[in-house]
Amino acid sequence: MPTVSDTYIENRQRVQPTHTNNYESAHGGNVVKWMDEIGAMSAMRAAGETCVTAKINGLDFKRPVPQGDTCIVESYVYAVGRTSLRTRIRAFRESPRTGERELTTESYFVFVAIDANGDPTPVPELTVEGERCRELRDAALAAEPDGER
């Protein structure tokens, strides 16, 4: 059975001019795309199956990611249902020169595991082993939008 820590993925994307809007910061659609891709990878690690996006809950843009900065996306699965996987996904801006990091975007995505025919398929239980797993799961549950529990 996968653990919460097994599903943790962090990825970096340098914000280039082709990723930006008129204000020289990452276009929101690009940030959501990066979050969706990394979230799906976390879900697939947990499910052992292809996973598709079923729901995006509470997408909050707190600040921009300026052109030239690095957009860091972190994702992990913190809870599962019969065929669904609840995933916490956060994006940060990071200065490539100083390493200064700020939270820019936060959301909770629900993915559904599918089989070769595109039908929902059961996922294994998610285990919480060790302090790191507990910290990740508890942080996600504490910040999760109301109505998800």
C-alpha positions in Angstrom: 0.0 0.0 0.0 1.3 3.5 -0.8 2.1 6.0 1.9 1.3 9.7 1.8 5.0 10.4 1.5 5.3 8.0 -1.5 2.9 10.4 -3.4 4.8 13.6 -2.6 6.2 15.3 -5.8 7.8 18.6 -6.2 8.5 20.1 -9.7 10.0 23.3 -10.9 9.2 25.4 -14.0 11.1 28.5 -14.9 8.6 31.2 -15.9 9.5 32.2 -19.4 8.0 35.1 -21.5 5.8 32.6 -23.3 4.2 31.6 -19.9 3.3 35.2 -18.9 0.3 37.6 -19.2 0.3 41.3 -19.9 1.7 42.0 -16.4 4.9 39.9 -16.9 3.8 37.2 -14.4 2.8 33.6 -15.0 -0.6 33.3 -16.7 -3.0 31.7 -14.2 -3.9 29.0 -16.8 -0.3 27.9 -17.0 -0.1 27.7 -13.2 -3.3 25.6 -13.1 -1.9 23.3 -15.9 1.3 22.7 -14.0 -0.7 22.0 -10.8 -3.0 19.6 -12.6 -0.1 17.7 -14.2 1.9 17.3 -11.0 -1.3 16.4 -9.0 -2.1 13.7 -11.5 1.4 12.2 -11.1 0.9 12.1 -7.3 -2.5 10.4 -7.8 -1.1 7.9 -10.2 1.7 7.0 -7.7 -1.0 6.3 -5.1 -3.4 4.5 -7.4 -1.1 2.5 -9.6 -3.5 3.5 -12.4 -4.1 6.3 -14.8 -5.9 9.1 -13.0 -8.0 12.0 -14.4 -9.1 15.2 -12.8 -12.6 15.1 -11.4 -12.8 18.3 -9.3 -10.8 21.4 -8.5 -11.8 22.8 -5.1 -10.9 26.2 -3.9 -8.3 27.5 -6.3 -6.8 30.5 -4.6 -4.3 32.8 -6.3 -2.6 34.7 -3.5 0.2 36.4 -5.4 1.8 36.3 -8.9 4.8 34.4 -10.1 7.0 37.0 -11.9 8.7 36.2 -15.2 12.2 34.9 -14.5 11.2 33.4 -11.2 10.8 29.6 -10.7 7.3 28.2 -10.1 7.6 25.3 -7.7 4.6 23.0 -7.5 4.2 20.5 -4.7 1.6 17.8 -4.6 0.6 14.8 -2.5 -2.4 12.5 -2.0 -3.7 12.7 1.6 -6.9 10.7 1.4 -8.6 8.2 -0.9 -12.1 6.9 -1.5 -13.1 3.8 -3.5 -11.9 5.2 -6.8 -11.0 8.8 -5.9 -7.9 10.5 -4.5 -7.9 13.8 -2.7 -4.7 15.7 -3.5 -3.3 18.9 -1.9 -1.4 21.0 -4.5 0.4 24.2 -3.8 2.5 26.5 -6.0 5.3 28.8 -4.9 7.4 31.5 -6.5 11.1 31.2 -5.9 13.8 33.7 -6.7 16.5 31.8 -8.7 19.2 34.0 -7.2 18.3 34.0 -3.5 16.1 31.0 -3.1 13.4 33.2 -1.4 10.1 31.3 -1.6 6.5 32.5 -1.2 3.2 30.6 -1.5 1.3 31.9 -4.6 -1.4 29.4 -5.3 -3.2 26.7 -3.3 -5.9 24.1 -4.2 -7.3 20.7 -3.6 -7.9 18.5 -6.6 -9.8 15.2 -6.7 -8.6 12.7 -9.2 -10.4 9.4 -10.2 -8.4 6.3 -11.2 -9.5 4.7 -14.5 -8.9 1.4 -16.1 -8.0 0.8 -19.8 -11.6 1.3 -20.8 -11.8 4.7 -19.1 -14.1 3.3 -16.3 -13.4 4.2 -12.6 -11.4 1.5 -10.9 -10.7 0.9 -7.2 -7.6 2.4 -5.6 -5.5 0.9 -2.7 -5.8 2.2 0.8 -3.4 5.0 1.6 -1.2 4.4 4.7 0.2 7.0 7.1 3.5 5.8 8.4 5.9 8.0 10.2 6.1 11.6 11.2 6.4 13.0 7.7 3.2 11.2 6.5 1.3 12.4 9.5 2.5 16.0 9.1 1.5 16.1 5.4 -1.9 14.5 6.0 -2.7 16.6 9.0 -1.7 19.8 7.2 -3.9 19.0 4.3 -6.9 18.1 6.4 -6.5 21.3 8.6 -6.5 23.5 5.5 -9.0 21.6 3.4 -12.0 23.6 2.3 -15.2 22.9 4.3 -17.4 20.1 2.9 -14.6 17.8 1.7 -14.3 15.7 4.8 
